[in-house]
């Protein structure tokens, strides 16, 4: 019998959202962005608890790893905090992983941790090593927009869902082509089209595909940093938590070309990370370029055929907003075709 995923209690208005920086903190020039996000979150009815390392000013805006690890662990173990939400990602979150007492987190009541980019390094390890669900979605700074777009705004629906509940999210109509941090929110100026690949190449352009399993994933370049370390027990997670349901991987990348992506997917496959995989969701890649005549679609089509799984790409995940809030550990049913898509998650 599979081990059960543990889901945090719903995050409801009146709850405390602790904002800390397990990776990069907030430099002075970005303080106003944090304040605008905090004001908006308070208007939604939440209490903001600011961590001591949040406004750190070291190289790459990083506090020492020991300080970042101590504060994050304390907040995850604090009964008063309802969720932990970093301002954004960064570069070196992996440094805190050896400093975390994973046994304490494994036995403590789970709470929501929310974010993406380098934050997904911790979300991934936390779910794999403890069986606690985590939410891959908007960063705290991105909540400064008023009003929020319909896709980003669903983060709150997801983390307010109770164990045993379900939530459905659909693909965006428009997405952002470039970042402009002077704007109050996202500039959604480009039509969204989810692309789909059926193994064997049948079904024409963007064929109808459907697949399901337990969600797991995050930022490709940070997750693959964990290969060969104790902080990515993927085969054990697949064996102990997924069973006959299998996995649905979701991945996204930033500043990686098609060759980089292909090499890292190959590394994951060779390490057994795609065993019992039922399908792959890949986000819109940021800072991306093909390599000569080899592009992302070429890589994903090869892996779809080698693994015998459907693949959906250019999905609403990651560094090209808006993005879905995808829960590591949740059961997902994915349907896509004709450029649109839907992800239904159940907290079972």
C-alpha positions in Angstrom: 0.0 0.0 0.0 1.3 3.5 -0.9 2.2 5.9 1.8 -0.1 8.8 2.1 0.9 12.3 1.1 0.3 14.8 4.0 -1.5 18.0 3.0 -1.2 21.2 5.0 -4.2 22.7 6.7 -6.0 25.2 4.4 -4.6 28.8 4.4 -7.5 31.0 5.2 -7.9 34.8 5.7 -6.7 35.7 9.2 -3.7 33.3 8.8 -0.1 34.3 9.0 2.1 34.2 5.8 5.8 34.2 6.8 8.1 35.7 4.2 11.7 34.6 4.4 14.6 34.3 1.9 16.0 30.7 1.7 17.8 31.8 -1.4 18.0 35.5 -2.4 16.8 38.3 -0.2 15.5 41.8 -1.1 17.9 44.5 -2.0 17.0 48.1 -1.2 16.1 49.0 -4.7 13.3 46.3 -4.6 11.9 47.1 -1.2 8.9 48.9 -2.8 7.9 45.8 -4.7 7.8 43.8 -1.4 5.8 46.6 0.3 3.3 46.6 -2.5 2.9 42.8 -2.4 2.6 42.9 1.4 -0.1 45.6 1.2 -2.1 43.5 -1.3 -1.8 40.3 0.8 -3.0 42.2 3.9 -6.0 43.4 1.8 -6.7 39.8 1.1 -7.0 39.3 4.9 -3.7 37.8 5.8 -1.0 38.8 8.4 2.5 39.2 7.1 5.4 38.0 9.3 8.7 39.2 7.9 11.8 37.1 8.4 15.1 38.5 9.8 17.1 37.4 6.7 14.6 38.8 4.2 16.4 42.1 3.6 19.9 40.6 3.6 22.6 42.5 1.6 25.5 40.1 0.8 26.7 38.9 -2.5 23.7 37.9 -4.7 21.6 39.3 -1.8 22.3 36.1 0.3 22.4 35.8 4.0 24.8 33.0 5.3 23.4 29.5 4.6 23.2 28.7 8.3 21.0 31.8 8.9 18.8 31.0 6.0 18.3 27.4 7.0 17.7 28.2 10.7 15.0 30.7 9.9 13.2 28.6 7.3 13.1 25.6 9.6 11.9 27.6 12.5 9.0 29.1 10.4 8.1 25.6 9.0 7.9 24.4 12.6 6.1 27.4 14.0 2.5 26.5 14.8 1.4 30.1 14.4 2.5 30.5 10.8 0.0 29.2 8.1 2.4 29.3 5.1 5.9 30.2 4.2 6.4 32.2 1.0 9.8 33.5 -0.3 9.9 36.8 -2.2 11.4 35.0 -5.2 14.1 32.5 -6.1 17.8 33.0 -6.4 20.9 30.9 -7.0 22.1 28.9 -4.0 19.2 27.4 -2.1 20.9 24.0 -2.3 23.4 25.2 0.4 20.8 25.1 3.1 19.6 21.5 2.5 22.4 19.8 4.6 21.6 22.2 7.4 17.9 21.2 7.7 16.7 18.7 10.4 14.6 16.7 8.0 13.4 14.3 10.7 11.8 17.2 12.6 10.0 18.3 9.4 8.9 14.8 8.7 7.1 14.4 12.0 5.8 18.0 12.3 2.4 19.1 11.0 2.9 20.2 7.4 2.3 23.8 6.3 2.2 25.3 2.8 5.4 26.5 1.2 4.8 28.4 -2.0 7.1 29.6 -4.8 9.1 28.7 -7.9 12.5 29.1 -9.5 15.2 28.3 -6.9 12.4 27.9 -4.3 11.4 24.8 -6.1 14.8 23.3 -5.0 13.4 23.2 -1.5 9.8 22.3 -2.4 11.1 19.3 -4.3 13.3 18.0 -1.5 10.7 18.7 1.2 8.0 16.7 -0.6 10.4 13.8 -1.5 11.9 13.5 1.9 8.9 14.1 4.1 5.8 13.2 2.0 4.4 16.7 2.6 2.7 18.5 -0.2 4.2 21.8 -1.5 2.9 24.4 -3.9 4.9 25.4 -7.0 3.4 28.7 -8.0 3.6 32.5 -7.7 6.4 34.1 -5.7 5.4 36.7 -3.0 6.7 39.7 -5.0 4.4 38.8 -7.9 1.3 39.3 -5.6 1.8 43.1 -5.9 -0.6 43.3 -8.9 -4.1 44.6 -8.4 -6.1 43.0 -9.8 -4.3 39.7 -10.3 -4.8 37.9 -13.6 -7.2 34.9 -13.4 -4.5 32.2 -13.5 -2.2 33.7 -10.9 -5.1 34.4 -8.6 -5.9 30.7 -8.3 -2.9 30.3 -5.9 -5.3 31.1 -3.1 -7.9 28.6 -4.2 -5.2 25.9 -4.2 -3.8 26.5 -0.8 -7.2 27.0 0.8 -8.3 23.5 -0.5 -8.7 20.9 2.3 -7.3 17.4 2.3 -9.6 15.2 0.2 -10.7 18.3 -1.9 -10.0 19.1 -5.5 -9.3 22.1 -7.6 -9.3 22.6 -11.4 -7.1 25.1 -13.3 -7.1 25.9 -17.0 -4.6 27.4 -19.4 -4.2 31.1 -19.7 -5.5 33.2 -22.6 -2.5 35.4 -22.7 1.0 35.4 -21.3 3.9 37.9 -20.7 6.6 38.3 -23.4 9.1 40.2 -21.2 9.7 41.3 -17.6 9.3 44.9 -16.6 9.7 45.3 -12.8 8.5 48.9 -13.0 5.0 47.7 -13.9 2.5 46.9 -11.0 2.0 43.4 -12.3 2.4 41.2 -15.4 2.0 42.6 -18.9 0.0 39.8 -20.6 0.6 40.6 -24.3 1.0 37.3 -26.1 -1.6 34.6 -26.9 -1.0 31.4 -25.1 -1.0 28.0 -26.9 -0.2 24.8 -25.1 1.5 22.4 -27.5 1.0 18.7 -27.2 2.9 15.6 -28.4 1.5 12.1 -28.5 4.0 9.3 -28.4 4.5 7.9 -31.9 3.6 11.2 -33.5 -0.1 10.5 -34.1 -3.0 12.9 -33.9 -1.7 15.8 -36.1 -0.8 19.2 -34.7 -1.4 19.6 -31.0 -3.3 16.3 -30.6 -5.7 15.7 -27.8 -3.8 14.0 -24.9 -4.7 13.0 -21.4 -2.7 11.5 -18.5 -2.7 11.4 -14.8 -0.5 10.6 -11.7 1.1 12.2 -8.8 2.7 15.6 -9.5 6.3 16.2 -8.9 8.7 18.7 -10.4 10.1 22.3 -10.5 12.9 24.2 -12.1 15.0 21.9 -14.3 18.4 23.5 -13.7 18.0 23.6 -9.9 16.5 20.1 -9.5 19.1 18.4 -11.6 21.7 20.0 -9.3 20.4 17.5 -6.6 21.1 14.4 -8.7 23.4 12.1 -6.7 22.8 13.9 -3.4 20.7 12.6 -0.4 18.1 15.4 -1.1 16.5 13.9 -4.2 15.3 10.3 -3.3 13.2 10.2 -6.5 13.1 6.4 -6.9 12.0 5.9 -3.3 9.3 8.5 -3.7 8.0 6.8 -6.8 8.0 3.5 -5.1 6.5 4.5 -1.8 4.0 7.2 -2.7 3.0 6.7 -6.4 2.5 3.0 -6.9 0.1 2.2 -9.7 -0.8 5.9 -10.1 2.6 6.8 -11.5 3.9 10.3 -11.8 3.2 13.4 -13.8 6.4 15.5 -14.0 6.2 19.3 -14.4 9.3 21.2 -15.4 10.4 24.6 -16.5 13.7 26.3 -17.2 15.4 29.7 -17.3 18.4 30.7 -19.3 18.9 27.2 -20.8 19.1 26.6 -24.5 17.7 23.5 -26.2 21.0 21.6 -25.9 21.2 22.2 -22.1 17.6 21.1 -21.7 18.1 17.9 -23.7 21.2 17.0 -21.6 19.4 17.5 -18.3 16.4 15.6 -19.4 18.7 12.8 -20.5 20.4 12.8 -17.1 17.1 12.6 -15.3 16.0 9.7 -17.5 19.3 7.8 -17.1 19.0 8.2 -13.3 15.5 6.6 -13.3 13.6 9.7 -12.5 11.0 9.0 -15.2 10.3 5.5 -14.1 6.5 4.9 -14.0 6.0 8.4 -15.5 2.6 8.9 -17.2 3.2 12.3 -18.8 5.3 15.4 -18.8 4.2 19.1 -18.5 6.9 21.6 -19.6 6.6 25.3 -19.1 7.4 28.2 -21.4 11.2 28.4 -21.2 12.7 31.8 -20.3 15.9 33.1 -21.8 15.7 30.2 -24.3 17.2 29.6 -27.7 17.5 26.6 -30.1 20.9 25.2 -30.9 21.2 25.4 -34.7 18.2 23.5 -36.0 17.5 21.6 -32.7 14.8 23.1 -30.6 12.8 22.3 -27.5 10.1 20.5 -29.5 12.7 18.2 -31.0 14.0 17.2 -27.5 10.5 16.7 -26.1 9.4 14.6 -29.1 12.4 12.3 -28.6 11.6 11.8 -25.0 7.9 11.3 -25.6 8.8 8.5 -28.0 11.5 6.9 -25.9 9.4 6.9 -22.7 6.1 6.2 -24.5 4.4 9.1 -22.8 2.4 12.2 -23.9 4.1 15.6 -23.5 2.5 19.0 -23.1 4.8 22.1 -23.5 4.6 25.8 -23.6 2.4 25.3 -20.5 1.7 27.9 -17.8 4.6 27.0 -15.5 7.6 29.0 -14.4 9.5 32.0 -15.4 7.2 33.3 -18.2 4.0 34.2 -16.3 1.2 33.7 -15.5 1.5 30.2 -14.0 -0.6 27.5 -12.5 -0.2 26.5 -8.9 0.9 22.9 -9.1 1.1 20.8 -5.9 3.9 18.4 -5.5 2.4 15.1 -4.3 -1.2 15.8 -5.4 -3.0 13.5 -7.8 -3.4 15.2 -11.2 -5.5 14.6 -14.3 -4.2 16.5 -17.3 -6.0 17.1 -20.6 -4.8 19.1 -23.5 -5.3 19.6 -27.2 -5.9 22.2 -29.8 -3.8 24.7 -27.9 -5.7 24.6 -24.6 -5.3 22.6 -21.4 -6.6 21.8 -18.0 -5.1 20.3 -14.8 -7.4 18.9 -12.2 -5.8 18.2 -8.8 -7.1 16.1 -6.0 -5.6 16.2 -2.5 -5.8 12.4 -1.8 
